């Protein structure tokens, strides 16, 4: 999950570069859009894989209910936020509408939530 959080942070940074350029009415840094898309797509996939892996680990390896802990509930919320950011990004990428502000908000909240979920998961470590 550390890799997915790092990728999401890098994607957020690339997204902020695009946003700053748009706000300043100047061209975006070379390759920023492509870098943002590549990093963000990989981060969303890794977050989803980590979520499924965490649920499997909770049930099969530990005998827990996957949502019996704050970490599990927060993980589900984080996955939903990443999915919302990804859906808005997908719409924006294809020119089908979508709000850049909503995309940015969902992405930032998803990353913040992922950091909190990672910290909450420390108490679950053996």
C-alpha positions in Angstrom: 0.0 0.0 0.0 3.0 2.3 0.5 3.6 2.1 -3.3 0.0 3.0 -4.1 0.1 6.0 -1.7 3.4 7.1 -3.2 2.0 6.8 -6.7 -1.1 8.7 -5.7 1.0 11.5 -4.2 3.1 11.8 -7.4 -0.1 11.9 -9.4 -1.5 14.6 -7.2 1.7 16.6 -7.6 1.4 16.3 -11.4 -2.2 17.2 -11.2 -1.4 20.3 -9.2 1.2 21.3 -11.8 -1.6 21.1 -14.5 -3.9 23.1 -12.3 -1.3 25.9 -11.5 -0.6 26.2 -15.2 -4.3 26.5 -16.1 -4.8 29.1 -13.4 -1.9 31.1 -14.6 -3.1 30.8 -18.2 0.1 29.3 -19.4 1.0 26.0 -21.0 1.3 23.0 -18.7 4.8 21.6 -18.1 5.8 19.2 -20.8 4.4 15.7 -20.2 2.6 16.7 -17.0 -0.8 15.4 -18.3 0.6 12.1 -19.5 2.5 11.7 -16.3 -0.6 12.5 -14.2 -2.7 10.0 -16.2 -0.1 7.2 -16.0 0.6 7.6 -12.3 -3.1 8.1 -11.3 -4.3 5.0 -13.2 -1.7 2.8 -11.6 -2.4 4.2 -8.2 -6.1 3.5 -8.4 -5.5 -0.1 -9.6 -3.0 -0.7 -6.8 -5.4 0.8 -4.2 -8.2 -1.5 -5.4 -5.9 -4.5 -5.3 -4.7 -3.6 -1.8 -8.3 -3.2 -0.6 -9.3 -6.6 -1.9 -6.1 -8.1 -0.5 -6.8 -6.5 2.9 -10.3 -8.0 2.9 -9.0 -11.4 2.0 -6.3 -11.2 4.6 -8.8 -10.1 7.3 -11.2 -13.0 6.6 -8.9 -15.9 5.7 -5.8 -15.3 7.6 -7.1 -13.6 10.8 -10.7 -14.6 11.0 -11.9 -11.1 11.3 -14.8 -9.3 9.6 -13.1 -7.0 7.1 -15.1 -4.0 8.3 -14.9 -4.6 12.0 -12.0 -2.1 12.4 -11.7 1.6 11.7 -8.9 0.7 9.2 -11.3 -1.5 7.2 -14.2 1.1 7.2 -11.7 3.9 6.3 -10.3 1.6 3.5 -13.7 1.2 2.0 -14.2 5.0 2.1 -10.8 5.6 0.5 -11.5 3.1 -2.3 -14.8 5.0 -3.0 -13.0 8.3 -3.1 -10.3 6.9 -5.5 -13.1 5.5 -7.6 -14.9 8.8 -7.7 -11.7 10.7 -8.6 -10.9 8.1 -11.3 -14.4 8.3 -12.7 -14.3 12.1 -12.9 -10.8 11.8 -14.4 -12.0 9.3 -17.0 -14.8 11.6 -18.0 -12.4 14.6 -18.3 -9.9 12.5 -20.3 -12.6 11.7 -22.8 -14.1 15.2 -22.9 -17.5 14.0 -21.6 -17.8 16.6 -18.9 -16.9 16.0 -15.4 -15.8 18.7 -13.0 -12.1 19.4 -12.6 -12.8 20.8 -9.1 -14.7 17.6 -8.1 -11.9 15.5 -9.6 -9.2 17.4 -7.6 -11.3 17.3 -4.4 -11.9 13.6 -4.6 -8.3 12.9 -5.4 -6.9 15.0 -2.5 -9.4 13.5 -0.1 -8.6 10.0 -1.3 -4.9 10.6 -0.7 -5.5 12.1 2.7 -7.8 9.3 3.6 -5.2 6.7 2.4 -2.6 8.3 4.7 -5.0 8.1 7.7 -5.9 4.5 6.9 -2.3 3.6 6.7 -1.7 5.1 10.1 -4.8 3.4 11.5 -3.6 0.1 10.2 -0.4 0.2 12.3 -2.3 -1.0 15.4 -3.4 -4.1 13.4 0.1 -5.3 12.7 1.2 -8.4 14.5 
